[in-house]
Amino acid sequence: MERTRKSLYYLAGYLIVGGVALLLAPDPTLKFLQSNGNYREVFPRLAGMCASGLGMSIAGVIRARAEAQYTGTLLVRSYFVVCLVFFYWMTRDPLFLVVLGVVLVGVALTLTCYLLDRARLRPAGFGGQAQP
């Protein structure tokens, strides 16, 4: 599951970098993310704290090589996709489309790597050996 583990660096990276950016510089970060909403100052910082903390947790999953958690990252991001679509529908704020795009790239990357890793580990036929 090495490819899948490596794909999670993207997830940890955008969560930590984006979260710290929201925490330390919310206005420029929201502008960079194409936001047209008014979120004041504390809410983006709270979101940044949560995102960077989640990113640190993913970094722990990567470091521990916790393969059992890899599918969970896909499920959580699927939940995020549904929420982001709903948030965009509610507000029409392009911020949610930008974040949705970032999340979907990560889902596609991790899902592709996960499927390739699983296919490589699948037994080769009836009673066969697992492929190296």
C-alpha positions in Angstrom: 0.0 0.0 0.0 3.0 2.3 -0.5 1.4 4.3 -3.3 -1.7 4.9 -1.2 0.5 6.0 1.7 2.4 8.4 -0.6 -0.9 9.8 -2.0 -1.8 10.9 1.5 1.1 13.4 1.5 -1.1 15.6 -0.8 -3.9 15.4 1.8 -1.7 16.2 4.8 0.0 18.9 2.8 -3.0 20.9 1.7 -4.6 20.5 5.1 -1.6 21.7 7.0 -0.6 24.5 4.6 -4.1 25.7 4.0 -5.0 25.4 7.7 -2.0 27.4 8.9 -2.6 30.0 6.2 -6.2 30.4 7.4 -5.1 30.5 11.0 -2.3 33.1 10.4 -3.6 35.2 7.5 -7.3 34.6 7.0 -8.2 37.5 4.7 -5.4 36.9 2.1 -6.1 33.2 2.2 -9.8 33.6 1.6 -9.1 36.0 -1.3 -6.6 33.4 -2.8 -9.4 30.8 -2.5 -11.7 33.1 -4.5 -14.1 33.7 -1.6 -16.8 36.4 -2.0 -18.3 35.9 1.4 -17.7 37.9 4.6 -16.5 35.4 7.3 -15.0 38.0 9.6 -11.8 37.0 11.3 -12.4 34.3 13.9 -14.3 31.7 11.9 -11.6 31.3 9.2 -9.0 30.9 12.0 -11.2 28.2 13.6 -11.4 26.4 10.3 -7.7 26.8 9.9 -7.1 25.3 13.3 -9.3 22.3 12.5 -7.8 21.8 9.0 -4.2 22.0 10.2 -5.0 19.7 13.2 -6.6 17.2 10.8 -3.6 17.4 8.6 -1.3 16.6 11.5 -3.5 13.6 12.2 -3.1 12.4 8.6 0.6 13.0 8.9 0.5 10.6 11.9 -1.4 8.0 9.8 1.3 8.3 7.1 4.2 8.0 9.7 2.6 5.0 11.4 1.8 3.4 8.0 -1.7 2.7 9.4 -3.1 1.0 6.3 -6.3 0.3 8.0 -7.0 4.0 8.1 -6.5 4.6 4.3 -10.1 3.8 3.3 -11.3 6.0 6.2 -9.6 9.0 4.6 -11.6 8.3 1.4 -14.9 8.0 3.3 -14.3 11.3 5.2 -13.4 13.1 2.1 -16.5 11.8 0.4 -18.5 13.3 3.2 -16.6 16.6 2.7 -17.4 16.5 -1.0 -21.2 16.3 -0.2 -20.9 19.1 2.3 -18.9 21.3 0.0 -21.4 20.9 -2.8 -24.2 21.8 -0.4 -22.3 24.8 0.9 -21.8 26.1 -2.6 -25.4 25.6 -3.4 -26.4 27.6 -0.3 -24.0 30.5 -0.8 -22.8 30.5 -4.4 -19.4 31.4 -2.9 -16.6 30.2 -5.3 -14.5 29.4 -2.3 -16.4 26.1 -2.0 -15.7 25.2 -5.6 -12.0 25.8 -5.2 -11.9 23.7 -2.0 -14.0 21.1 -3.7 -11.5 20.9 -6.6 -8.6 20.5 -4.2 -10.4 17.7 -2.3 -11.5 15.9 -5.5 -7.9 15.9 -6.8 -6.9 14.2 -3.6 -9.7 11.7 -3.6 -8.9 10.8 -7.2 -5.2 10.4 -6.4 -5.7 8.3 -3.2 -8.5 6.2 -4.8 -6.4 5.4 -7.9 -3.4 4.5 -5.8 -5.5 2.4 -3.4 -7.0 0.4 -6.3 -3.6 -0.1 -7.9 -2.1 -1.3 -4.6 -5.1 -3.6 -3.9 -4.8 -5.1 -7.4 -1.1 -5.7 -6.9 -1.8 -7.5 -3.6 -4.8 -9.6 -4.9 -4.1 -13.3 -5.2 -3.2 -14.5 -8.8 -6.1 -16.9 -9.5 -7.5 -19.8 -7.6 -5.1 -21.0 -4.9 -2.4 -18.7 -6.4 0.2 -16.6 -4.7 -0.2 -12.9 -4.1 1.7 -10.8 -6.5 4.8 -9.1 -5.1 
